């Protein structure tokens, strides 16, 4: 005679639940990683925007107004509104005299995320016509 009372036993049910939980935890860790990378990318994009704004401001100055040296003063700290909070960025400006008629501007924008410091650097040359 064939037993018609076939179905899941308690052990089979618990094994199925464990397998399902492992799959869900893996999926949740993948979502967490995706969110973290999205935040890192957004912070980097904000740093790029900040560096571009500062570079345009520097390039708009007259050639003689660009003083050579490194600026890393407290006013170079800036806060940007990001996802409901203010995020601090540090900007270092370096102007060097390449030739008598040209100067190089280097901007380093730094920020911290999850105790890791990241930096974005851009540079540009400004020149004047010989007198």
mmCIF file of the C-alpha atoms, coordinates in Angstrom:
data_MODEL
# 
_entry.id   MODEL 
# 
loop_
_atom_site.group_PDB 
_atom_site.id 
_atom_site.type_symbol 
_atom_site.label_atom_id 
_atom_site.label_alt_id 
_atom_site.label_comp_id 
_atom_site.label_asym_id 
_atom_site.label_entity_id 
_atom_site.label_seq_id 
_atom_site.pdbx_PDB_ins_code 
_atom_site.Cartn_x 
_atom_site.Cartn_y 
_atom_site.Cartn_z 
_atom_site.occupancy 
_atom_site.B_iso_or_equiv 
_atom_site.pdbx_formal_charge 
_atom_site.auth_seq_id 
_atom_site.auth_comp_id 
_atom_site.auth_asym_id 
_atom_site.auth_atom_id 
_atom_site.pdbx_PDB_model_num 
ATOM 1   C CA . UNK A 1 1   ? 0.000  0.000  0.000   1.00 0.00 ? 1   UNK A CA 1 
ATOM 2   C CA . UNK A 1 2   ? 1.234  3.557  -0.847  1.00 0.00 ? 2   UNK A CA 1 
ATOM 3   C CA . UNK A 1 3   ? 1.268  6.141  1.927   1.00 0.00 ? 3   UNK A CA 1 
ATOM 4   C CA . UNK A 1 4   ? -0.750 9.195  0.820   1.00 0.00 ? 4   UNK A CA 1 
ATOM 5   C CA . UNK A 1 5   ? 0.436  11.336 3.777   1.00 0.00 ? 5   UNK A CA 1 
ATOM 6   C CA . UNK A 1 6   ? 3.574  12.538 2.050   1.00 0.00 ? 6   UNK A CA 1 
ATOM 7   C CA . UNK A 1 7   ? 4.755  16.101 2.621   1.00 0.00 ? 7   UNK A CA 1 
ATOM 8   C CA . UNK A 1 8   ? 7.526  18.098 4.258   1.00 0.00 ? 8   UNK A CA 1 
ATOM 9   C CA . UNK A 1 9   ? 8.933  16.971 7.525   1.00 0.00 ? 9   UNK A CA 1 
ATOM 10  C CA . UNK A 1 10  ? 10.067 19.466 10.123  1.00 0.00 ? 10  UNK A CA 1 
ATOM 11  C CA . UNK A 1 11  ? 13.729 18.839 9.251   1.00 0.00 ? 11  UNK A CA 1 
ATOM 12  C CA . UNK A 1 12  ? 13.138 19.474 5.542   1.00 0.00 ? 12  UNK A CA 1 
ATOM 13  C CA . UNK A 1 13  ? 11.290 22.676 6.388   1.00 0.00 ? 13  UNK A CA 1 
ATOM 14  C CA . UNK A 1 14  ? 14.148 23.925 8.603   1.00 0.00 ? 14  UNK A CA 1 
ATOM 15  C CA . UNK A 1 15  ? 16.747 23.125 5.919   1.00 0.00 ? 15  UNK A CA 1 
ATOM 16  C CA . UNK A 1 16  ? 14.683 25.038 3.357   1.00 0.00 ? 16  UNK A CA 1 
ATOM 17  C CA . UNK A 1 17  ? 14.435 28.036 5.713   1.00 0.00 ? 17  UNK A CA 1 
ATOM 18  C CA . UNK A 1 18  ? 18.218 28.016 6.334   1.00 0.00 ? 18  UNK A CA 1 
ATOM 19  C CA . UNK A 1 19  ? 18.916 27.937 2.585   1.00 0.00 ? 19  UNK A CA 1 
ATOM 20  C CA . UNK A 1 20  ? 16.437 30.773 2.028   1.00 0.00 ? 20  UNK A CA 1 
ATOM 21  C CA . UNK A 1 21  ? 18.016 32.873 4.803   1.00 0.00 ? 21  UNK A CA 1 
ATOM 22  C CA . UNK A 1 22  ? 21.517 32.409 3.376   1.00 0.00 ? 22  UNK A CA 1 
ATOM 23  C CA . UNK A 1 23  ? 20.259 33.611 0.000   1.00 0.00 ? 23  UNK A CA 1 
ATOM 24  C CA . UNK A 1 24  ? 18.492 36.624 1.513   1.00 0.00 ? 24  UNK A CA 1 
ATOM 25  C CA . UNK A 1 25  ? 21.539 37.613 3.576   1.00 0.00 ? 25  UNK A CA 1 
ATOM 26  C CA . UNK A 1 26  ? 23.707 37.450 0.470   1.00 0.00 ? 26  UNK A CA 1 
ATOM 27  C CA . UNK A 1 27  ? 21.260 39.629 -1.408  1.00 0.00 ? 27  UNK A CA 1 
ATOM 28  C CA . UNK A 1 28  ? 21.090 42.165 1.448   1.00 0.00 ? 28  UNK A CA 1 
ATOM 29  C CA . UNK A 1 29  ? 24.880 42.409 1.631   1.00 0.00 ? 29  UNK A CA 1 
ATOM 30  C CA . UNK A 1 30  ? 24.902 43.055 -2.117  1.00 0.00 ? 30  UNK A CA 1 
ATOM 31  C CA . UNK A 1 31  ? 22.359 45.872 -1.664  1.00 0.00 ? 31  UNK A CA 1 
ATOM 32  C CA . UNK A 1 32  ? 24.459 47.316 1.180   1.00 0.00 ? 32  UNK A CA 1 
ATOM 33  C CA . UNK A 1 33  ? 27.574 47.272 -1.018  1.00 0.00 ? 33  UNK A CA 1 
ATOM 34  C CA . UNK A 1 34  ? 25.679 48.951 -3.873  1.00 0.00 ? 34  UNK A CA 1 
ATOM 35  C CA . UNK A 1 35  ? 24.476 51.735 -1.562  1.00 0.00 ? 35  UNK A CA 1 
ATOM 36  C CA . UNK A 1 36  ? 28.009 52.266 -0.224  1.00 0.00 ? 36  UNK A CA 1 
ATOM 37  C CA . UNK A 1 37  ? 29.463 52.533 -3.736  1.00 0.00 ? 37  UNK A CA 1 
ATOM 38  C CA . UNK A 1 38  ? 26.685 54.943 -4.745  1.00 0.00 ? 38  UNK A CA 1 
ATOM 39  C CA . UNK A 1 39  ? 27.522 57.212 -1.796  1.00 0.00 ? 39  UNK A CA 1 
ATOM 40  C CA . UNK A 1 40  ? 31.255 57.069 -2.636  1.00 0.00 ? 40  UNK A CA 1 
ATOM 41  C CA . UNK A 1 41  ? 30.509 58.006 -6.242  1.00 0.00 ? 41  UNK A CA 1 
ATOM 42  C CA . UNK A 1 42  ? 28.262 60.870 -5.168  1.00 0.00 ? 42  UNK A CA 1 
ATOM 43  C CA . UNK A 1 43  ? 30.947 62.204 -2.806  1.00 0.00 ? 43  UNK A CA 1 
ATOM 44  C CA . UNK A 1 44  ? 33.517 61.981 -5.601  1.00 0.00 ? 44  UNK A CA 1 
ATOM 45  C CA . UNK A 1 45  ? 31.179 63.828 -7.995  1.00 0.00 ? 45  UNK A CA 1 
ATOM 46  C CA . UNK A 1 46  ? 30.703 66.584 -5.411  1.00 0.00 ? 46  UNK A CA 1 
ATOM 47  C CA . UNK A 1 47  ? 34.492 66.853 -5.024  1.00 0.00 ? 47  UNK A CA 1 
ATOM 48  C CA . UNK A 1 48  ? 34.872 67.108 -8.799  1.00 0.00 ? 48  UNK A CA 1 
ATOM 49  C CA . UNK A 1 49  ? 32.278 69.885 -8.901  1.00 0.00 ? 49  UNK A CA 1 
ATOM 50  C CA . UNK A 1 50  ? 34.013 71.733 -6.060  1.00 0.00 ? 50  UNK A CA 1 
ATOM 51  C CA . UNK A 1 51  ? 37.431 71.401 -7.737  1.00 0.00 ? 51  UNK A CA 1 
ATOM 52  C CA . UNK A 1 52  ? 36.004 72.630 -11.037 1.00 0.00 ? 52  UNK A CA 1 
ATOM 53  C CA . UNK A 1 53  ? 34.396 75.669 -9.350  1.00 0.00 ? 53  UNK A CA 1 
ATOM 54  C CA . UNK A 1 54  ? 37.634 76.570 -7.567  1.00 0.00 ? 54  UNK A CA 1 
ATOM 55  C CA . UNK A 1 55  ? 39.671 76.087 -10.763 1.00 0.00 ? 55  UNK A CA 1 
ATOM 56  C CA . UNK A 1 56  ? 37.362 78.371 -12.758 1.00 0.00 ? 56  UNK A CA 1 
ATOM 57  C CA . UNK A 1 57  ? 37.660 80.972 -9.992  1.00 0.00 ? 57  UNK A CA 1 
ATOM 58  C CA . UNK A 1 58  ? 41.480 80.758 -10.083 1.00 0.00 ? 58  UNK A CA 1 
ATOM 59  C CA . UNK A 1 59  ? 41.625 80.863 -13.886 1.00 0.00 ? 59  UNK A CA 1 
ATOM 60  C CA . UNK A 1 60  ? 39.397 83.944 -13.925 1.00 0.00 ? 60  UNK A CA 1 
ATOM 61  C CA . UNK A 1 61  ? 42.035 85.930 -12.023 1.00 0.00 ? 61  UNK A CA 1 
ATOM 62  C CA . UNK A 1 62  ? 44.624 88.009 -13.807 1.00 0.00 ? 62  UNK A CA 1 
ATOM 63  C CA . UNK A 1 63  ? 47.979 86.306 -14.375 1.00 0.00 ? 63  UNK A CA 1 
ATOM 64  C CA . UNK A 1 64  ? 49.773 88.740 -12.053 1.00 0.00 ? 64  UNK A CA 1 
ATOM 65  C CA . UNK A 1 65  ? 47.186 88.126 -9.294  1.00 0.00 ? 65  UNK A CA 1 
ATOM 66  C CA . UNK A 1 66  ? 48.076 84.418 -9.072  1.00 0.00 ? 66  UNK A CA 1 
ATOM 67  C CA . UNK A 1 67  ? 50.607 84.251 -6.267  1.00 0.00 ? 67  UNK A CA 1 
ATOM 68  C CA . UNK A 1 68  ? 52.854 81.206 -6.271  1.00 0.00 ? 68  UNK A CA 1 
ATOM 69  C CA . UNK A 1 69  ? 52.906 78.894 -3.282  1.00 0.00 ? 69  UNK A CA 1 
ATOM 70  C CA . UNK A 1 70  ? 50.643 76.478 -1.428  1.00 0.00 ? 70  UNK A CA 1 
ATOM 71  C CA . UNK A 1 71  ? 47.366 77.474 0.172   1.00 0.00 ? 71  UNK A CA 1 
ATOM 72  C CA . UNK A 1 72  ? 46.070 75.103 2.827   1.00 0.00 ? 72  UNK A CA 1 
ATOM 73  C CA . UNK A 1 73  ? 44.479 77.638 5.157   1.00 0.00 ? 73  UNK A CA 1 
ATOM 74  C CA . UNK A 1 74  ? 41.349 77.090 7.284   1.00 0.00 ? 74  UNK A CA 1 
ATOM 75  C CA . UNK A 1 75  ? 39.265 78.920 4.677   1.00 0.00 ? 75  UNK A CA 1 
ATOM 76  C CA . UNK A 1 76  ? 40.120 76.095 2.305   1.00 0.00 ? 76  UNK A CA 1 
ATOM 77  C CA . UNK A 1 77  ? 37.815 73.837 4.362   1.00 0.00 ? 77  UNK A CA 1 
ATOM 78  C CA . UNK A 1 78  ? 34.366 73.834 2.840   1.00 0.00 ? 78  UNK A CA 1 
ATOM 79  C CA . UNK A 1 79  ? 31.112 72.047 3.609   1.00 0.00 ? 79  UNK A CA 1 
ATOM 80  C CA . UNK A 1 80  ? 28.716 70.802 0.981   1.00 0.00 ? 80  UNK A CA 1 
ATOM 81  C CA . UNK A 1 81  ? 25.128 69.738 1.584   1.00 0.00 ? 81  UNK A CA 1 
ATOM 82  C CA . UNK A 1 82  ? 24.908 66.060 0.703   1.00 0.00 ? 82  UNK A CA 1 
ATOM 83  C CA . UNK A 1 83  ? 21.916 63.770 1.283   1.00 0.00 ? 83  UNK A CA 1 
ATOM 84  C CA . UNK A 1 84  ? 20.562 65.797 4.165   1.00 0.00 ? 84  UNK A CA 1 
ATOM 85  C CA . UNK A 1 85  ? 23.893 66.398 5.952   1.00 0.00 ? 85  UNK A CA 1 
ATOM 86  C CA . UNK A 1 86  ? 26.908 68.635 5.478   1.00 0.00 ? 86  UNK A CA 1 
ATOM 87  C CA . UNK A 1 87  ? 30.058 66.886 4.265   1.00 0.00 ? 87  UNK A CA 1 
ATOM 88  C CA . UNK A 1 88  ? 33.480 68.502 4.790   1.00 0.00 ? 88  UNK A CA 1 
ATOM 89  C CA . UNK A 1 89  ? 35.957 68.829 1.960   1.00 0.00 ? 89  UNK A CA 1 
ATOM 90  C CA . UNK A 1 90  ? 39.505 70.145 2.265   1.00 0.00 ? 90  UNK A CA 1 
ATOM 91  C CA . UNK A 1 91  ? 40.951 72.069 -0.678  1.00 0.00 ? 91  UNK A CA 1 
ATOM 92  C CA . UNK A 1 92  ? 44.676 72.573 -1.227  1.00 0.00 ? 92  UNK A CA 1 
ATOM 93  C CA . UNK A 1 93  ? 45.731 75.050 -3.919  1.00 0.00 ? 93  UNK A CA 1 
ATOM 94  C CA . UNK A 1 94  ? 49.268 74.984 -5.326  1.00 0.00 ? 94  UNK A CA 1 
ATOM 95  C CA . UNK A 1 95  ? 50.459 77.570 -7.836  1.00 0.00 ? 95  UNK A CA 1 
ATOM 96  C CA . UNK A 1 96  ? 53.928 77.158 -9.327  1.00 0.00 ? 96  UNK A CA 1 
ATOM 97  C CA . UNK A 1 97  ? 55.769 79.271 -11.872 1.00 0.00 ? 97  UNK A CA 1 
ATOM 98  C CA . UNK A 1 98  ? 56.602 76.939 -14.771 1.00 0.00 ? 98  UNK A CA 1 
ATOM 99  C CA . UNK A 1 99  ? 58.137 79.551 -17.045 1.00 0.00 ? 99  UNK A CA 1 
ATOM 100 C CA . UNK A 1 100 ? 58.273 83.335 -16.799 1.00 0.00 ? 100 UNK A CA 1 
ATOM 101 C CA . UNK A 1 101 ? 55.045 83.451 -18.834 1.00 0.00 ? 101 UNK A CA 1 
ATOM 102 C CA . UNK A 1 102 ? 53.131 80.485 -17.428 1.00 0.00 ? 102 UNK A CA 1 
ATOM 103 C CA . UNK A 1 103 ? 51.947 79.181 -14.090 1.00 0.00 ? 103 UNK A CA 1 
ATOM 104 C CA . UNK A 1 104 ? 50.564 75.785 -13.147 1.00 0.00 ? 104 UNK A CA 1 
ATOM 105 C CA . UNK A 1 105 ? 47.564 75.571 -10.822 1.00 0.00 ? 105 UNK A CA 1 
ATOM 106 C CA . UNK A 1 106 ? 47.050 72.297 -8.943  1.00 0.00 ? 106 UNK A CA 1 
ATOM 107 C CA . UNK A 1 107 ? 43.956 71.743 -6.798  1.00 0.00 ? 107 UNK A CA 1 
ATOM 108 C CA . UNK A 1 108 ? 43.679 68.784 -4.410  1.00 0.00 ? 108 UNK A CA 1 
ATOM 109 C CA . UNK A 1 109 ? 40.235 68.165 -2.910  1.00 0.00 ? 109 UNK A CA 1 
ATOM 110 C CA . UNK A 1 110 ? 40.177 65.667 -0.015  1.00 0.00 ? 110 UNK A CA 1 
ATOM 111 C CA . UNK A 1 111 ? 37.327 64.081 1.933   1.00 0.00 ? 111 UNK A CA 1 
ATOM 112 C CA . UNK A 1 112 ? 36.759 61.194 4.324   1.00 0.00 ? 112 UNK A CA 1 
ATOM 113 C CA . UNK A 1 113 ? 34.234 58.395 4.065   1.00 0.00 ? 113 UNK A CA 1 
ATOM 114 C CA . UNK A 1 114 ? 34.195 55.426 6.438   1.00 0.00 ? 114 UNK A CA 1 
ATOM 115 C CA . UNK A 1 115 ? 37.597 56.449 7.859   1.00 0.00 ? 115 UNK A CA 1 
ATOM 116 C CA . UNK A 1 116 ? 39.180 56.365 4.390   1.00 0.00 ? 116 UNK A CA 1 
ATOM 117 C CA . UNK A 1 117 ? 40.648 59.547 2.986   1.00 0.00 ? 117 UNK A CA 1 
ATOM 118 C CA . UNK A 1 118 ? 40.139 60.142 -0.721  1.00 0.00 ? 118 UNK A CA 1 
ATOM 119 C CA . UNK A 1 119 ? 41.622 62.862 -2.904  1.00 0.00 ? 119 UNK A CA 1 
ATOM 120 C CA . UNK A 1 120 ? 40.745 64.264 -6.303  1.00 0.00 ? 120 UNK A CA 1 
ATOM 121 C CA . UNK A 1 121 ? 43.395 66.359 -8.079  1.00 0.00 ? 121 UNK A CA 1 
ATOM 122 C CA . UNK A 1 122 ? 43.110 68.621 -11.092 1.00 0.00 ? 122 UNK A CA 1 
ATOM 123 C CA . UNK A 1 123 ? 45.665 70.892 -12.711 1.00 0.00 ? 123 UNK A CA 1 
ATOM 124 C CA . UNK A 1 124 ? 45.721 73.620 -15.312 1.00 0.00 ? 124 UNK A CA 1 
ATOM 125 C CA . UNK A 1 125 ? 48.198 75.994 -16.894 1.00 0.00 ? 125 UNK A CA 1 
ATOM 126 C CA . UNK A 1 126 ? 47.679 79.729 -17.164 1.00 0.00 ? 126 UNK A CA 1 
ATOM 127 C CA . UNK A 1 127 ? 49.889 81.801 -19.421 1.00 0.00 ? 127 UNK A CA 1 
ATOM 128 C CA . UNK A 1 128 ? 50.316 85.388 -20.469 1.00 0.00 ? 128 UNK A CA 1 
ATOM 129 C CA . UNK A 1 129 ? 51.762 86.967 -23.572 1.00 0.00 ? 129 UNK A CA 1 
ATOM 130 C CA . UNK A 1 130 ? 55.370 88.141 -23.280 1.00 0.00 ? 130 UNK A CA 1 
ATOM 131 C CA . UNK A 1 131 ? 55.741 91.885 -22.777 1.00 0.00 ? 131 UNK A CA 1 
# 
